[in-house]
Amino acid sequence: MRKGVFLVAVVFFLASLGVAHATPWQTEPKFELEGIWWFSNLKATVDVGTKIDAKSDLGLEDRQFAEGRLSWYLNDEHRIRLAIAHISNDGSASVQRDFTFHGTTFPVGAAINSEMDFTYSRLGWIWEFINIDKNTFKFGTVLDLDWFILDPKINGILNVNNKVTEYDAEKKFNLVLPTIGLAADYNPVKYLNIFATGEGVAAGKYGYLVDGEVGVKVIPVPWISIKGAYRYMELKAKDGNDFAKVTYNGPYVGVTLRY
């Protein structure tokens, strides 16, 4: 949560830079088709019977993954954005303490293979209603509809005196959340864009989401750009007394086709 608040604060910092250092900027493209590669770090806790840590208890490992994005610039102030990504973190471990996962108890000594699939999609609207000096600095609001599917599953085998017992459990969380936040773009020179977004929502019994990123985009030619950024996403999905809390954070790089 703290990192998400920090990223929102960065938006306001960029706002002050933009007001102080405005220079002329070009017109935005009509469409941007972007592919990014995220070097993410995972932190996850799941409680569907016993509270367990995804790394220390299940052996899940960090994974890199791709995300696809499409932006439609209606004009210099309004744009629609779409994003979709899928990541699968997996790993193996030996159970160090008995735990229960969705009605199945995994005993000490069982060899387990675990996997957590995370699918994320987003449809949103950015309205940068503050526009200084022909797009040199823009600042405004973000309104998104986010859909998350989180699917952790565990398979295990325990062999005692040549008697093999198999264990299998899965719990899927499906969550749709509307989020609101802030966006800023600062263009100090024609071929350089500094950007930041920060958004979130607290949805009570359904959970919460914090999502933010800050980065730099270089535009060597009008139809292509190269991007580097840092992103932090924290999601807590609830289903009654069950919950899953996951955090993905880290740098990403991307290439964008502009039209």
C-alpha positions in Angstrom: 0.0 0.0 0.0 2.8 2.5 0.9 4.5 2.0 -2.5 1.2 2.7 -4.2 0.7 5.9 -2.3 4.3 6.9 -3.2 3.7 6.4 -6.9 0.6 8.6 -6.7 2.8 11.3 -5.0 5.2 11.1 -8.0 2.3 12.2 -10.2 2.0 15.4 -8.3 5.8 15.9 -8.4 5.7 15.6 -12.2 2.9 18.1 -12.2 5.1 20.7 -10.5 7.9 20.0 -13.1 5.6 20.4 -16.0 4.3 23.8 -14.8 7.8 25.1 -14.3 9.4 23.8 -17.5 6.9 23.9 -20.4 8.2 23.6 -24.0 6.2 23.0 -27.2 5.2 19.3 -27.9 3.9 17.3 -30.8 0.3 16.0 -31.3 -0.4 12.6 -29.8 -0.7 9.6 -32.1 -4.1 8.1 -32.9 -3.3 4.6 -31.8 -0.5 2.9 -29.8 0.0 -0.8 -29.8 2.5 -1.8 -27.0 4.2 -4.9 -25.8 6.0 -4.9 -22.5 8.2 -7.4 -20.6 7.9 -7.2 -16.9 10.8 -8.4 -14.6 8.4 -8.9 -11.7 9.0 -9.9 -8.1 6.2 -11.9 -6.4 5.0 -11.7 -2.8 1.8 -13.6 -2.0 -0.2 -14.9 0.9 -3.2 -17.2 0.6 -5.6 -18.3 3.3 -8.2 -20.8 2.4 -8.0 -22.8 5.6 -4.5 -22.1 6.7 -2.5 -18.9 6.1 0.4 -19.9 3.8 3.2 -18.0 2.1 3.6 -18.6 -1.6 7.4 -18.6 -1.5 8.4 -20.1 1.8 5.6 -22.7 2.1 4.9 -23.5 -1.5 8.2 -22.7 -3.2 6.8 -20.4 -5.9 9.4 -18.5 -7.8 9.6 -15.1 -9.5 8.8 -15.1 -13.2 9.1 -12.6 -16.1 6.1 -12.1 -18.2 4.6 -10.1 -21.1 1.7 -7.7 -21.2 -0.1 -6.3 -24.2 -1.6 -2.8 -24.3 -3.6 -0.7 -26.8 -4.3 3.0 -26.4 -6.8 5.0 -28.5 -6.2 8.7 -28.4 -9.6 10.4 -29.0 -7.9 13.7 -28.9 -5.1 15.4 -26.9 -7.0 15.2 -23.6 -8.9 11.8 -23.8 -7.7 8.3 -24.4 -9.1 4.8 -24.0 -6.7 2.1 -22.9 -6.9 -1.7 -22.9 -4.4 -4.1 -21.3 -4.2 -7.9 -20.8 -1.5 -10.1 -19.2 -1.1 -13.6 -17.9 1.6 -15.0 -15.6 2.1 -18.4 -14.1 4.3 -18.7 -11.0 5.2 -22.3 -10.1 7.6 -24.2 -7.8 8.2 -27.2 -5.7 8.7 -27.8 -1.9 8.5 -30.2 0.9 5.8 -29.5 3.5 7.4 -28.3 6.7 4.2 -27.9 8.7 0.7 -29.3 8.3 -1.6 -26.9 6.4 -5.1 -27.0 5.0 -5.8 -25.6 1.5 -9.5 -25.5 0.4 -10.5 -28.5 2.5 -7.4 -30.7 1.8 -4.8 -31.1 4.5 -1.2 -31.4 3.3 0.9 -33.2 6.0 4.5 -32.7 7.0 6.9 -34.4 4.6 4.6 -34.3 1.5 6.3 -33.4 -1.7 4.2 -30.7 -3.4 4.2 -29.0 -6.8 2.3 -25.6 -6.8 1.2 -23.2 -9.4 -0.5 -19.8 -9.3 -2.0 -18.5 -12.5 -2.7 -14.7 -12.5 -4.7 -13.2 -15.4 -5.3 -9.5 -15.5 -7.2 -7.3 -17.9 -8.0 -3.6 -17.9 -10.3 -1.2 -19.8 -10.0 2.4 -18.9 -10.3 6.1 -19.7 -7.7 8.7 -19.1 -8.8 12.4 -19.1 -5.9 14.8 -18.9 -7.9 18.0 -18.7 -4.9 20.1 -17.7 -2.9 20.7 -20.9 -0.1 23.3 -20.8 1.7 24.6 -23.9 0.4 22.2 -26.6 0.9 18.9 -24.7 4.2 19.8 -23.0 2.5 18.9 -19.7 -0.8 17.1 -19.2 -2.4 16.1 -16.0 -5.8 14.5 -15.1 -7.7 11.5 -14.0 -7.8 7.8 -14.6 -10.9 5.6 -14.5 -10.5 1.9 -15.0 -12.4 -1.4 -14.8 -10.0 -4.2 -13.8 -10.7 -7.9 -14.0 -8.5 -10.4 -12.1 -8.5 -14.2 -12.0 -6.2 -15.7 -9.4 -6.0 -19.5 -9.5 -3.6 -21.1 -7.0 -3.4 -24.9 -7.0 -1.4 -27.5 -5.1 -0.6 -31.2 -6.0 1.2 -33.4 -3.5 2.4 -36.9 -2.8 3.3 -38.5 0.5 5.1 -41.9 0.6 5.1 -43.7 3.9 6.3 -47.3 4.0 5.7 -47.7 0.3 2.1 -46.4 0.7 1.5 -43.4 -1.6 -1.1 -40.9 -0.8 -2.0 -38.1 -3.3 -3.3 -34.7 -2.6 -4.9 -32.2 -4.9 -6.5 -28.8 -4.2 -7.4 -25.6 -6.0 -9.1 -22.3 -5.2 -10.0 -19.7 -7.8 -10.6 -16.0 -7.0 -12.5 -14.0 -9.6 -12.7 -10.3 -9.0 -13.8 -7.2 -10.9 -12.9 -3.8 -9.5 -13.4 -0.2 -10.7 -10.5 2.0 -9.9 -9.8 5.7 -9.9 -6.6 7.6 -9.9 -4.3 10.2 -11.5 -2.2 10.5 -14.6 0.5 12.9 -15.7 2.7 13.3 -18.8 5.7 15.7 -19.1 7.5 16.2 -22.4 10.7 18.3 -21.7 11.9 17.8 -25.3 10.1 16.6 -28.4 11.3 13.0 -28.3 11.1 12.3 -24.6 8.1 11.6 -22.5 8.1 11.2 -18.7 4.9 9.6 -17.4 3.2 8.4 -14.2 -0.1 6.9 -13.2 -1.4 5.9 -9.8 -4.8 4.4 -9.1 -6.6 2.2 -6.6 -9.8 1.2 -4.8 -10.9 -0.2 -1.4 -13.8 -2.6 -2.0 -14.5 -3.7 1.5 -15.5 -7.4 1.7 -14.3 -7.9 -1.9 -10.7 -6.7 -1.3 -8.6 -3.8 -2.7 -6.3 -2.8 -5.4 -3.3 -0.4 -5.7 -1.6 0.0 -9.0 1.0 2.5 -10.2 3.9 3.1 -12.5 6.4 5.7 -13.4 8.8 5.7 -16.4 10.4 7.2 -19.4 9.5 6.9 -23.1 11.9 7.7 -25.9 10.5 8.4 -29.4 13.3 8.1 -31.9 10.9 8.2 -34.9 7.2 9.2 -35.0 5.9 5.6 -35.4 7.9 3.8 -32.7 8.8 4.4 -29.1 10.9 2.6 -26.5 9.9 2.6 -22.8 11.4 1.8 -19.4 9.4 2.0 -16.2 8.8 0.6 -12.7 5.4 -0.8 -11.7 3.9 -1.8 -8.4 0.6 -3.7 -8.2 -1.0 -5.0 -5.0 -4.2 -7.0 -5.0 -6.2 -8.5 -2.2 -9.1 -10.7 -3.3 -11.6 -12.0 -0.7 -14.2 -14.7 -0.8 -15.9 -14.9 2.6 -13.3 -15.9 5.1 -10.9 -16.9 2.3 -8.4 -14.4 0.8 -5.4 -14.1 -1.4 -3.1 -11.2 -1.3 -0.5 -10.8 -4.1 2.1 -8.2 -5.0 3.9 -7.9 -8.3 6.6 -5.2 -8.5 9.7 -4.4 -10.6 11.0 -2.8 -13.7 9.7 -3.4 -17.2 10.7 -2.5 -20.8 8.5 -2.0 -23.8 8.3 -1.2 -27.4 5.3 0.7 -28.9 4.1 1.0 -32.5 2.4 4.4 -33.0 0.0 5.5 -35.7 
